[in-house]
Amino acid sequence: MKSSDADALANAKILIAGCGDLGIRLAQQLGSFHTTQVLGLRRTPLTTEVMPKNFQWLSADFTRTETLQSLPKDITHIVFAAAPGARTPADYQAVYVHGLQQTIQACASSALRRIAFISSSAVYSDQEDRWVDESTPTAPKGFNGQILCEAEQWLSSYGLSHQIQTISLRLSGIYGPGRNFLLDRLRLGQASAPLGESHWVNRIHVEDAAAAAIHLLALEHPESVYVVSDSTPLPMRVLYEALAQRVGGPCPPVGPAPAMVGSKRLSNARLVASGFEFKWPDSRDGYAAAIAKLDS
């Protein structure tokens, strides 16, 4: 992490609301920010995780307002990184809309300066092989993207009315250690991909996703929306063949892309222009490092 990020977040009190895999990595990266307090909020704290000295677990349920009332009133920054327990409209609405609203309102005070919402590139429609950036209109077809758009819009309005800087981070597909579902399917020859360049995919390593959130929390004059994806969108066929070779699986059979995964090429130009540097700008290298750890 940059020393300038630590300076910008000196004496901050950061709440990571929804402290799962991404939130834990974010907290661990903030461990070197010795004057920064970090709070991790989830239903059941993961006491088996090794967390830094400046970290504290909090327990609450986003869907139950009464459990949020004891949250500290001196929080300066919020990263809302929650995830629903099931892929249903009701679960998404409960977490991303009501949970976001209730958490922010429970933490509302004059101390609160910035809120970062972990959103998704699902807010965009299928764009085939066209480039997509923050100026591309959102037109999601799936309920997940529609509900995330609703949450982003509410957050933006809240920030404007309360003079709080809000940022929506539209993440592409997260990968990294512990996220082996695709690799396992490729190893067994169970994952297909379209031929040629008919379907594009985008990835972000979980370490880079966490680092980007910290970077944007610390950035002096951030924009309200950022696409958070690596620098190398790839045809699904190219990525899957490279990964299958790495894990010793067969060449992926020809087949359609997953129904819920639209084709698009995400541009991270705004994030890069802000000064952020990727550890893994090409997912093939990031996956290779994760596979090497599995094999060691």
Backbone bond lengths (Angstrom), bond angles and torsions (degrees), N, CA, C in turn:
res aa  C-N    CA-C-N  psi(-1)  N-CA   C-N-CA  omega(-1)  CA-C   N-CA-C  phi
1 M - - - 1.453 - - 1.517 109.93 -
2 K 1.319 116.85 150.70 1.447 121.52 -179.52 1.518 110.77 -76.32
3 S 1.345 116.21 144.08 1.462 119.82 177.17 1.515 110.94 -63.53
4 S 1.348 116.35 -28.86 1.464 119.65 179.02 1.527 111.09 -65.67
5 D 1.352 117.46 -33.56 1.463 120.49 176.61 1.522 110.12 -65.51
6 A 1.329 116.72 -42.44 1.465 120.72 178.77 1.521 110.68 -63.30
7 D 1.321 116.52 -39.67 1.468 120.00 178.86 1.525 110.78 -64.63
8 A 1.337 116.63 -42.59 1.466 120.85 -178.25 1.524 111.71 -66.43
9 L 1.343 116.66 -28.42 1.460 120.76 -177.99 1.520 112.70 -104.51
10 A 1.326 116.94 14.81 1.464 120.94 177.81 1.521 109.72 -60.45
11 N 1.340 115.26 131.41 1.468 123.02 178.57 1.532 113.31 66.15
12 A 1.335 117.24 14.00 1.461 120.51 175.26 1.526 109.94 -77.44
13 K 1.324 115.37 156.09 1.465 121.49 174.03 1.519 106.56 -122.53
14 I 1.342 116.47 106.56 1.462 122.79 -169.39 1.523 110.24 -105.95
15 L 1.324 115.90 125.66 1.457 121.66 174.65 1.521 109.26 -99.98
16 I 1.333 116.23 122.51 1.459 121.31 173.30 1.523 106.05 -99.78
17 A 1.326 115.65 101.14 1.463 121.29 -175.68 1.517 109.27 -90.31
18 G 1.327 115.44 109.72 1.457 120.94 -172.47 1.509 108.44 96.39
19 C 1.326 116.34 67.32 1.468 120.78 -170.60 1.527 110.23 -94.12
20 G 1.344 114.67 74.64 1.455 121.29 174.93 1.515 109.96 -94.34
21 D 1.322 116.83 -144.45 1.472 120.68 -176.47 1.525 111.71 -58.24
22 L 1.326 116.95 -50.53 1.465 119.90 -179.92 1.520 110.90 -64.42
23 G 1.328 117.00 -44.45 1.459 120.43 -179.24 1.513 112.78 -63.06
24 I 1.331 116.78 -38.67 1.467 120.38 179.09 1.521 110.31 -65.07
25 R 1.326 116.95 -41.90 1.468 119.70 178.74 1.526 110.74 -66.31
26 L 1.311 116.95 -35.78 1.448 121.04 176.31 1.535 109.57 -62.91
27 A 1.335 116.35 -46.78 1.462 120.85 179.51 1.523 111.66 -62.35
28 Q 1.328 116.18 -40.33 1.466 119.42 -179.45 1.529 111.22 -66.28
29 Q 1.344 116.76 -37.38 1.463 119.04 176.62 1.527 111.17 -68.23
30 L 1.324 116.95 -31.19 1.466 120.55 177.47 1.527 112.11 -76.78
31 G 1.325 116.74 -5.78 1.461 120.41 -178.77 1.512 113.67 -61.42
32 S 1.338 116.77 -25.94 1.467 119.65 179.60 1.527 112.30 -84.32
33 F 1.336 117.39 -5.17 1.464 122.01 177.55 1.531 107.07 -89.44
34 H 1.320 116.55 82.71 1.459 121.37 -164.14 1.523 114.48 -65.29
35 T 1.322 118.92 -23.58 1.462 120.29 179.73 1.531 111.95 -96.68
36 T 1.324 116.80 6.18 1.462 121.94 179.64 1.520 109.70 -100.43
37 Q 1.336 116.91 130.73 1.461 121.01 174.36 1.529 108.89 -92.66
38 V 1.330 116.39 138.05 1.460 121.26 -178.04 1.527 108.97 -127.40
39 L 1.331 115.53 128.37 1.458 122.00 178.93 1.523 108.88 -117.23
40 G 1.328 116.64 131.75 1.461 120.99 179.00 1.514 110.27 -110.90
41 L 1.334 116.65 119.36 1.456 122.12 -174.94 1.522 110.90 -107.63
42 R 1.316 116.63 126.57 1.456 122.54 173.74 1.527 108.53 -160.80
43 R 1.330 116.42 167.76 1.466 119.06 -178.56 1.525 111.25 -59.68
44 T 1.336 115.09 -49.66 1.467 120.38 -177.74 1.523 108.91 -124.89
45 P 1.331 118.68 109.78 1.465 120.97 179.11 1.528 111.75 -57.45
46 L 1.326 115.08 143.08 1.468 120.67 179.93 1.520 108.65 -91.68
47 T 1.302 116.21 83.47 1.465 120.72 -173.81 1.525 112.53 -69.99
48 T 1.331 117.81 -12.06 1.464 119.70 178.59 1.522 111.75 -81.22
49 E 1.344 117.65 -15.06 1.454 120.82 179.95 1.525 111.28 -74.51
50 V 1.333 116.45 141.34 1.460 121.55 174.85 1.525 107.54 -85.59
51 M 1.319 116.89 110.88 1.449 121.97 -175.17 1.534 110.24 -113.88
52 P 1.322 117.36 155.06 1.471 120.56 -177.75 1.533 112.24 -68.98
53 K 1.318 115.38 165.78 1.467 120.99 -176.19 1.524 112.78 -65.97
54 N 1.327 117.06 -25.50 1.471 119.49 -177.78 1.523 112.75 -89.68
55 F 1.347 116.63 16.25 1.465 122.31 -175.56 1.518 110.92 -112.11
56 Q 1.344 115.34 145.45 1.468 121.32 176.54 1.526 109.13 -140.74
57 W 1.341 116.75 136.52 1.461 121.37 176.10 1.521 110.84 -82.86
58 L 1.334 116.55 142.95 1.459 123.57 169.92 1.527 107.56 -127.52
59 S 1.326 116.60 148.37 1.464 121.17 -178.83 1.522 110.10 -116.04
60 A 1.343 116.49 128.16 1.461 122.05 176.63 1.526 108.69 -165.47
61 D 1.327 115.36 165.08 1.457 122.91 179.69 1.520 107.98 -120.53
62 F 1.340 116.89 118.66 1.465 120.28 -176.82 1.530 112.74 -59.58
63 T 1.312 117.06 -26.44 1.461 119.94 -176.48 1.528 112.68 -86.98
64 R 1.339 117.44 -2.85 1.464 121.71 179.22 1.524 109.01 -123.17
65 T 1.323 115.95 103.40 1.459 121.98 -174.09 1.515 112.53 -55.47
66 E 1.327 116.85 -38.82 1.466 119.71 -174.73 1.526 112.51 -63.29
67 T 1.357 117.87 -24.77 1.470 119.64 -179.23 1.524 112.09 -78.70
68 L 1.328 117.11 -11.81 1.471 121.24 -177.94 1.522 113.20 -95.60
69 Q 1.318 116.95 -7.21 1.463 119.87 -172.30 1.524 113.65 -69.56
70 S 1.327 116.95 -20.19 1.467 119.27 -178.56 1.529 113.10 -92.23
71 L 1.331 117.45 7.82 1.466 119.35 178.57 1.524 110.13 -64.05
72 P 1.331 117.48 145.71 1.473 120.36 -179.53 1.524 111.99 -59.00
73 K 1.312 116.26 148.77 1.463 121.79 -178.94 1.526 112.76 -99.17
74 D 1.324 117.05 7.91 1.467 119.61 -179.85 1.527 111.86 -115.32
75 I 1.331 116.62 23.16 1.467 121.23 177.37 1.523 109.38 -69.29
76 T 1.326 116.68 133.50 1.470 121.19 -178.60 1.518 112.79 -100.57
77 H 1.335 117.06 -29.00 1.463 121.74 -177.74 1.532 109.18 -138.19
78 I 1.321 116.04 141.45 1.467 121.83 174.97 1.523 108.86 -123.58
79 V 1.328 115.69 132.83 1.465 121.21 166.79 1.523 106.30 -113.03
80 F 1.330 116.67 111.40 1.459 120.14 179.96 1.517 107.83 -92.41
81 A 1.337 115.54 102.79 1.467 122.06 -174.16 1.520 110.99 -122.05
82 A 1.319 116.00 33.09 1.462 120.83 -177.00 1.523 111.24 -73.39
83 A 1.319 115.22 160.97 1.466 121.43 176.58 1.517 108.11 -139.76
84 P 1.339 118.12 139.63 1.465 120.46 -179.67 1.523 111.31 -69.84
85 G 1.324 114.97 154.88 1.455 119.59 179.92 1.508 113.73 -76.09
86 A 1.344 116.69 -19.66 1.460 121.56 -179.99 1.520 109.07 -145.37
87 R 1.331 115.51 155.58 1.464 120.18 -177.83 1.532 109.76 -90.96
88 T 1.327 115.12 72.06 1.461 121.77 177.64 1.516 108.56 -132.01
89 P 1.340 117.94 154.72 1.463 119.75 177.36 1.526 112.49 -57.01
90 A 1.323 117.05 -39.81 1.469 120.21 -178.59 1.523 111.30 -63.75
91 D 1.332 117.44 -42.46 1.462 120.82 -179.67 1.530 110.96 -68.39
92 Y 1.327 116.50 -41.52 1.462 119.85 178.15 1.533 111.03 -63.08
93 Q 1.323 116.80 -43.65 1.464 121.00 179.72 1.532 110.44 -63.29
94 A 1.323 116.31 -42.53 1.459 120.93 -177.64 1.524 112.11 -63.04
95 V 1.344 116.10 -39.11 1.468 119.42 -176.72 1.522 112.14 -88.20
96 Y 1.339 116.73 -55.49 1.463 119.99 -170.07 1.532 113.94 -76.45
97 V 1.313 117.73 -26.24 1.465 119.30 178.82 1.527 110.26 -102.64
98 H 1.339 117.34 -65.35 1.457 119.82 -176.78 1.525 111.53 -67.41
99 G 1.337 116.86 -40.78 1.459 119.59 179.57 1.519 112.22 -63.53
100 L 1.326 116.08 -43.42 1.469 120.87 177.33 1.524 110.02 -61.08
101 Q 1.321 117.26 -48.58 1.458 121.02 -178.26 1.522 111.32 -61.32
102 Q 1.320 116.71 -47.75 1.456 120.74 -176.05 1.521 112.11 -66.65
103 T 1.335 117.23 -37.60 1.456 120.46 179.75 1.520 110.84 -65.81
104 I 1.323 116.64 -46.25 1.469 120.26 -179.04 1.519 110.63 -65.66
105 Q 1.312 117.16 -42.58 1.466 119.62 -179.94 1.521 111.73 -65.84
106 A 1.341 116.88 -32.72 1.459 120.26 177.70 1.521 111.99 -70.17
107 C 1.349 116.28 -25.48 1.470 120.87 -178.58 1.528 112.57 -99.71
108 A 1.331 116.80 1.11 1.464 120.20 -173.86 1.525 111.40 -59.91
109 S 1.326 115.12 126.51 1.461 121.63 175.76 1.519 108.06 -166.16
110 S 1.301 116.32 172.99 1.466 120.59 178.82 1.520 111.61 -69.89
111 A 1.343 117.19 -13.98 1.470 120.68 -179.57 1.523 111.72 -77.35
112 L 1.341 117.70 -27.32 1.468 121.82 -172.83 1.523 110.86 -68.30
113 R 1.344 115.86 122.08 1.466 120.67 -174.45 1.527 113.13 -114.39
114 R 1.338 117.99 -32.73 1.470 118.62 -172.87 1.523 110.12 -151.13
115 I 1.338 115.37 141.63 1.459 122.08 178.54 1.523 108.56 -129.09
116 A 1.319 116.60 126.74 1.463 122.35 176.37 1.525 108.42 -112.31
117 F 1.314 116.31 125.22 1.462 122.60 -178.97 1.522 109.37 -108.16
118 I 1.322 116.62 122.17 1.457 120.97 178.46 1.521 108.55 -81.73
119 S 1.323 115.31 101.69 1.458 122.91 -179.26 1.529 108.16 -103.92
120 S 1.315 116.81 -155.79 1.469 120.25 -173.34 1.520 110.67 -150.94
121 S 1.328 115.34 155.18 1.462 120.39 174.71 1.528 111.44 -70.35
122 A 1.340 116.94 -1.91 1.468 120.78 174.68 1.524 111.63 -64.39
123 V 1.330 117.62 -11.49 1.476 119.90 177.59 1.527 111.47 -70.86
124 Y 1.341 116.88 -14.02 1.462 120.63 178.44 1.522 110.35 -96.15
125 S 1.302 116.24 151.24 1.453 120.85 175.37 1.531 109.52 -82.43
126 D 1.318 115.64 176.39 1.461 121.02 175.50 1.531 108.92 -64.04
127 Q 1.341 116.15 125.14 1.470 121.21 -177.58 1.525 112.05 -116.59
128 E 1.339 116.79 11.54 1.464 122.54 -177.51 1.536 109.48 56.46
129 D 1.357 118.29 -117.45 1.464 118.57 -178.86 1.530 111.84 -107.66
130 R 1.339 116.86 15.55 1.463 120.13 -178.10 1.529 110.76 -79.81
131 W 1.334 115.17 150.03 1.459 120.63 178.18 1.529 110.10 -74.12
132 V 1.318 114.81 142.70 1.464 122.13 -179.12 1.519 108.40 -125.84
133 D 1.330 116.63 132.35 1.457 120.55 174.54 1.525 109.39 -137.62
134 E 1.321 116.49 -167.63 1.459 120.81 -174.94 1.527 113.18 -65.10
135 S 1.327 117.49 -21.53 1.461 120.57 -179.80 1.530 112.93 -86.42
136 T 1.334 117.30 -9.98 1.464 120.93 178.93 1.519 109.89 -67.61
137 P 1.328 118.82 129.38 1.468 120.13 -179.93 1.526 111.50 -59.00
138 T 1.313 115.51 140.98 1.461 119.75 174.80 1.523 108.21 -84.72
139 A 1.318 115.74 131.25 1.466 121.18 179.19 1.523 108.88 -151.03
140 P 1.321 117.11 60.34 1.461 119.83 -174.82 1.523 112.47 -67.23
141 K 1.312 115.49 142.31 1.462 120.90 176.88 1.523 110.99 -92.99
142 G 1.323 116.79 -32.19 1.456 120.87 -177.96 1.520 112.19 -84.67
143 F 1.351 116.29 154.74 1.464 120.04 179.90 1.526 111.46 -62.86
144 N 1.346 117.19 -30.49 1.464 119.42 -178.95 1.524 111.10 -62.90
145 G 1.326 116.72 -48.21 1.454 120.07 178.51 1.515 112.52 -65.81
146 Q 1.319 116.89 -36.77 1.462 120.48 179.65 1.528 111.20 -64.40
147 I 1.318 117.05 -42.14 1.461 120.62 -179.35 1.526 110.63 -71.41
148 L 1.328 117.37 -36.30 1.466 119.72 176.10 1.529 110.75 -64.70
149 C 1.321 117.69 -38.90 1.468 120.71 175.02 1.524 110.76 -60.51
150 E 1.320 116.78 -43.13 1.463 120.77 178.26 1.529 110.77 -59.89
151 A 1.338 116.06 -43.05 1.458 120.22 179.28 1.530 111.50 -65.64
152 E 1.329 116.83 -43.06 1.468 120.57 177.95 1.527 111.24 -59.75
153 Q 1.319 116.19 -43.77 1.469 120.42 -178.09 1.517 111.34 -66.06
154 W 1.322 116.92 -41.24 1.467 119.33 177.34 1.526 110.54 -62.82
155 L 1.330 115.80 -44.34 1.455 119.92 -178.60 1.524 111.31 -61.40
156 S 1.320 116.99 -44.03 1.451 120.65 179.37 1.529 111.19 -60.80
157 S 1.319 116.88 -43.90 1.465 120.87 179.32 1.520 111.07 -64.96
158 Y 1.325 116.56 -39.92 1.467 120.66 178.56 1.533 110.29 -62.42
159 G 1.332 115.44 -45.13 1.459 118.96 -179.87 1.518 112.61 -61.15
160 L 1.330 116.57 -43.21 1.461 120.61 -179.85 1.524 111.28 -63.64
161 S 1.328 116.77 -42.93 1.465 119.96 -176.72 1.521 113.12 -74.29
162 H 1.337 117.08 -23.17 1.468 120.50 -178.89 1.530 112.67 -110.80
163 Q 1.326 116.32 6.56 1.470 122.12 178.70 1.534 111.63 55.20
164 I 1.332 114.38 47.98 1.468 122.28 176.71 1.522 107.70 -120.16
165 Q 1.328 117.03 134.24 1.457 121.07 177.94 1.527 109.63 -71.36
166 T 1.322 116.94 123.48 1.462 121.15 177.33 1.526 109.55 -119.73
167 I 1.330 115.67 144.28 1.459 121.76 -177.90 1.526 108.74 -135.80
168 S 1.314 117.22 129.48 1.455 121.82 172.49 1.522 108.91 -103.53
169 L 1.323 116.16 123.60 1.462 122.35 179.98 1.528 108.07 -102.10
170 R 1.318 116.60 110.39 1.461 121.17 -178.19 1.520 109.59 -91.28
171 L 1.326 115.64 93.15 1.455 121.87 -175.16 1.521 111.16 -81.03
172 S 1.336 115.21 144.22 1.459 120.73 169.58 1.524 108.12 -84.56
173 G 1.324 117.56 -166.50 1.461 121.21 -176.62 1.518 112.25 -64.98
174 I 1.326 116.83 120.53 1.469 121.74 -178.85 1.528 109.89 -80.49
175 Y 1.322 115.66 136.41 1.460 121.00 173.83 1.524 108.34 -136.39
176 G 1.313 116.41 171.63 1.459 120.20 178.70 1.514 110.78 143.96
177 P 1.327 117.73 -173.92 1.467 122.03 -177.51 1.529 112.16 -53.35
178 G 1.322 115.52 133.51 1.455 120.90 178.82 1.512 113.95 88.50
179 R 1.321 117.82 -11.08 1.467 121.35 179.52 1.534 107.57 -105.90
180 N 1.324 116.18 79.60 1.466 121.54 -167.85 1.518 113.78 -108.67
181 F 1.319 118.50 7.45 1.458 120.51 -174.10 1.528 111.66 -57.78
182 L 1.326 116.80 -49.87 1.467 120.00 -179.51 1.520 111.00 -64.37
183 L 1.318 117.17 -42.63 1.464 120.27 -179.36 1.531 111.06 -61.94
184 D 1.315 116.47 -40.61 1.461 120.07 179.43 1.531 110.59 -64.35
185 R 1.320 117.25 -40.80 1.462 120.63 -179.77 1.530 110.97 -68.07
186 L 1.328 116.67 -38.57 1.462 119.64 177.90 1.532 110.98 -67.51
187 R 1.300 116.95 -36.94 1.465 120.57 178.88 1.530 110.42 -62.62
188 L 1.340 116.37 -34.80 1.465 121.54 -177.72 1.520 112.86 -92.76
189 G 1.352 116.89 1.58 1.450 120.26 -179.74 1.517 113.75 72.06
190 Q 1.339 117.15 26.83 1.463 121.53 -174.78 1.522 113.62 -101.96
191 A 1.334 118.44 -1.20 1.462 121.49 -178.79 1.527 109.53 -111.35
192 S 1.318 116.31 122.28 1.465 120.70 179.26 1.515 110.42 -100.37
193 A 1.343 116.70 168.09 1.461 121.81 178.87 1.520 109.11 -152.04
194 P 1.337 117.54 146.19 1.463 119.99 177.27 1.524 111.49 -65.35
195 L 1.305 116.55 159.90 1.463 121.25 177.16 1.533 111.07 -73.78
196 G 1.321 115.38 153.82 1.457 122.10 170.54 1.508 114.49 60.51
197 E 1.350 115.98 -139.45 1.458 121.95 -176.65 1.525 110.84 -110.74
198 S 1.317 116.33 37.50 1.465 120.16 -176.08 1.523 112.73 -81.04
199 H 1.339 117.09 -14.21 1.468 118.98 -179.91 1.524 109.28 -146.51
200 W 1.352 116.77 121.70 1.459 122.40 -177.93 1.518 110.60 -101.96
201 V 1.339 115.27 144.32 1.461 121.05 178.39 1.523 109.46 -128.09
202 N 1.330 115.11 160.07 1.464 122.33 -175.95 1.523 108.67 -134.95
203 R 1.305 116.60 145.79 1.454 121.37 -177.48 1.528 111.16 -137.71
204 I 1.339 115.41 156.61 1.462 122.44 171.44 1.530 107.29 -141.15
205 H 1.326 116.68 127.42 1.464 120.47 177.36 1.520 108.20 -68.63
206 V 1.347 117.11 141.26 1.461 120.84 -176.34 1.533 111.57 -59.12
207 E 1.339 117.66 -32.76 1.466 119.68 178.03 1.520 111.12 -67.25
208 D 1.329 116.90 -39.81 1.462 120.29 177.86 1.524 110.97 -70.24
209 A 1.320 117.67 -35.41 1.464 120.41 177.73 1.522 110.61 -62.13
210 A 1.335 116.51 -44.27 1.466 120.40 178.11 1.522 111.10 -64.67
211 A 1.327 116.21 -43.80 1.466 120.47 -179.34 1.523 111.25 -63.98
212 A 1.339 117.10 -36.99 1.461 121.02 178.84 1.525 110.57 -65.59
213 A 1.327 117.59 -39.11 1.460 120.59 178.30 1.523 110.71 -62.66
214 I 1.328 117.03 -42.42 1.466 120.60 178.07 1.525 110.59 -65.22
215 H 1.318 116.05 -44.01 1.466 121.36 178.75 1.528 110.89 -56.24
216 L 1.326 116.90 -43.40 1.457 120.40 -177.09 1.527 111.99 -77.55
217 L 1.322 117.67 -27.02 1.462 119.80 172.42 1.527 110.62 -64.48
218 A 1.328 115.14 -33.69 1.465 120.26 -174.70 1.525 113.84 -93.10
219 L 1.326 117.62 -17.52 1.462 121.82 -174.46 1.529 110.58 -62.01
220 E 1.325 116.24 135.39 1.464 120.27 -172.54 1.524 112.43 -65.14
221 H 1.321 116.81 -47.13 1.466 119.88 -176.99 1.531 109.77 -130.32
222 P 1.331 117.93 75.15 1.467 119.87 -177.46 1.522 112.36 -76.10
223 E 1.331 115.14 157.87 1.455 121.37 169.30 1.532 108.10 -79.40
224 S 1.319 116.85 172.54 1.465 120.40 -176.94 1.528 112.82 -84.84
225 V 1.342 117.52 -16.44 1.468 121.48 -177.94 1.530 109.39 -141.61
226 Y 1.329 115.74 138.81 1.468 121.14 174.59 1.520 109.81 -137.16
227 V 1.317 116.19 135.35 1.455 121.51 166.67 1.528 107.00 -80.51
228 V 1.329 116.25 124.86 1.472 120.96 -178.79 1.526 107.73 -115.35
229 S 1.326 114.53 95.94 1.457 122.13 -178.07 1.518 107.38 -150.44
230 D 1.325 117.47 157.24 1.460 118.63 -177.75 1.525 110.94 -71.52
231 S 1.307 116.18 -178.03 1.465 121.35 -171.19 1.521 113.73 -91.38
232 T 1.350 117.30 6.76 1.462 119.75 -172.97 1.518 112.26 -135.26
233 P 1.342 117.90 75.36 1.473 118.09 170.43 1.528 109.18 -58.95
234 L 1.321 116.67 144.95 1.463 120.36 -175.53 1.524 110.87 -135.35
235 P 1.329 117.35 147.74 1.465 118.28 166.89 1.531 109.04 -59.50
236 M 1.302 117.54 139.81 1.460 120.98 -178.50 1.526 110.98 -54.64
237 R 1.336 117.08 -39.82 1.452 121.73 179.36 1.527 111.42 -59.24
238 V 1.325 117.28 -43.00 1.471 121.94 -178.82 1.527 110.33 -64.75
239 L 1.339 116.37 -46.91 1.463 119.39 -178.95 1.521 111.17 -65.71
240 Y 1.325 117.82 -47.45 1.456 120.53 -175.77 1.521 111.85 -65.02
241 E 1.329 117.52 -38.48 1.467 119.08 178.32 1.530 110.61 -65.55
242 A 1.335 117.43 -40.81 1.462 120.99 179.51 1.526 110.70 -63.49
243 L 1.331 117.09 -42.34 1.462 120.49 -179.04 1.521 111.55 -71.96
244 A 1.326 117.48 -38.44 1.468 120.25 178.63 1.524 110.58 -60.84
245 Q 1.322 115.90 -40.69 1.464 119.75 178.02 1.520 110.73 -63.89
246 R 1.336 116.64 -39.59 1.469 121.41 -179.43 1.524 112.31 -63.60
247 V 1.338 116.60 -39.12 1.468 119.46 -175.80 1.521 112.64 -94.10
248 G 1.331 116.87 2.82 1.456 119.73 177.45 1.513 114.12 78.12
249 G 1.329 116.79 25.10 1.458 120.46 178.77 1.520 111.60 -95.75
250 P 1.309 117.60 171.46 1.474 121.37 178.17 1.522 110.57 -73.60
251 C 1.318 115.57 164.16 1.468 119.77 174.29 1.534 108.13 -60.58
252 P 1.336 118.10 128.78 1.465 119.74 -177.33 1.520 112.11 -57.35
253 P 1.311 117.88 134.45 1.468 120.41 177.90 1.527 110.87 -66.29
254 V 1.312 115.98 157.53 1.461 120.68 177.70 1.527 109.13 -75.09
255 G 1.316 115.19 131.86 1.451 120.04 179.90 1.518 109.79 -169.26
256 P 1.317 118.03 171.05 1.466 121.08 -178.77 1.519 111.41 -71.61
257 A 1.327 115.70 156.25 1.459 120.94 173.42 1.528 108.94 -69.99
258 P 1.334 118.29 156.53 1.471 120.10 176.68 1.524 110.94 -54.15
259 A 1.310 116.76 141.96 1.464 121.73 -172.65 1.520 113.31 -60.14
260 M 1.342 117.79 -32.60 1.458 120.84 -174.97 1.528 113.48 -91.79
261 V 1.336 117.29 2.90 1.465 120.85 -177.30 1.523 109.63 -108.18
262 G 1.338 117.20 103.75 1.452 121.43 179.99 1.520 111.87 -77.51
263 S 1.308 116.20 153.38 1.462 121.84 179.15 1.525 109.64 -87.97
264 K 1.312 116.41 128.00 1.464 121.45 177.70 1.519 108.68 -164.54
265 R 1.325 117.21 161.23 1.466 122.49 176.35 1.521 106.73 -118.90
266 L 1.331 116.04 107.50 1.457 120.97 -174.96 1.531 111.10 -82.89
267 S 1.313 115.74 133.01 1.467 121.71 176.83 1.528 109.69 -99.80
268 N 1.324 115.97 127.22 1.468 120.66 176.83 1.526 111.97 -100.61
269 A 1.320 117.22 21.69 1.462 121.56 -173.23 1.526 112.67 -57.23
270 R 1.333 117.56 -39.48 1.466 119.92 -179.59 1.521 110.87 -65.02
271 L 1.318 117.07 -43.04 1.462 120.73 179.46 1.525 110.74 -64.75
272 V 1.313 117.53 -44.40 1.465 121.64 178.96 1.526 110.36 -62.70
273 A 1.336 117.02 -41.91 1.465 120.87 -179.90 1.530 112.09 -63.51
274 S 1.337 116.64 -24.11 1.466 120.40 179.15 1.525 112.75 -76.29
275 G 1.348 116.17 -8.03 1.459 120.61 178.78 1.510 114.58 107.03
276 F 1.334 118.14 3.26 1.458 119.94 -179.19 1.524 110.83 -76.35
277 E 1.330 116.15 138.55 1.462 122.38 178.50 1.529 109.66 -118.65
278 F 1.316 116.45 127.15 1.463 121.78 -178.91 1.523 111.22 -80.84
279 K 1.316 115.56 140.28 1.462 120.50 169.65 1.523 109.39 -78.48
280 W 1.350 115.77 -35.18 1.463 121.32 -177.42 1.526 108.92 -127.10
281 P 1.340 118.47 81.54 1.470 120.60 -179.10 1.527 113.77 -72.90
282 D 1.348 117.81 -15.86 1.466 122.58 178.81 1.525 107.30 -127.00
283 S 1.324 116.88 120.23 1.465 120.35 -175.29 1.526 112.87 -62.20
284 R 1.325 118.34 -24.62 1.464 119.12 178.62 1.518 110.98 -62.57
285 D 1.332 116.71 -36.11 1.464 120.19 177.00 1.522 111.57 -73.59
286 G 1.333 116.47 -39.86 1.450 120.25 178.70 1.524 112.40 -64.51
287 Y 1.339 115.57 -42.09 1.470 119.23 176.25 1.532 110.81 -64.99
288 A 1.327 116.43 -39.42 1.464 119.76 -179.27 1.518 110.88 -59.68
289 A 1.343 116.84 -41.22 1.459 121.07 178.83 1.532 110.74 -65.70
290 A 1.333 116.55 -40.42 1.470 120.07 179.25 1.524 110.89 -67.21
291 I 1.341 117.09 -38.90 1.461 120.75 178.92 1.518 110.96 -67.09
292 A 1.335 116.20 -37.88 1.483 119.96 178.50 1.518 110.70 -61.84
293 K 1.338 117.53 -36.65 1.473 120.32 177.50 1.514 111.07 -68.02
294 L 1.339 116.12 -37.07 1.468 118.97 178.02 1.514 111.28 -64.06
295 D 1.322 115.36 -36.23 1.470 120.10 -175.66 1.517 113.19 -84.09
296 S 1.326 117.35 -12.82 1.477 120.02 -176.16 1.528 111.88 -81.74
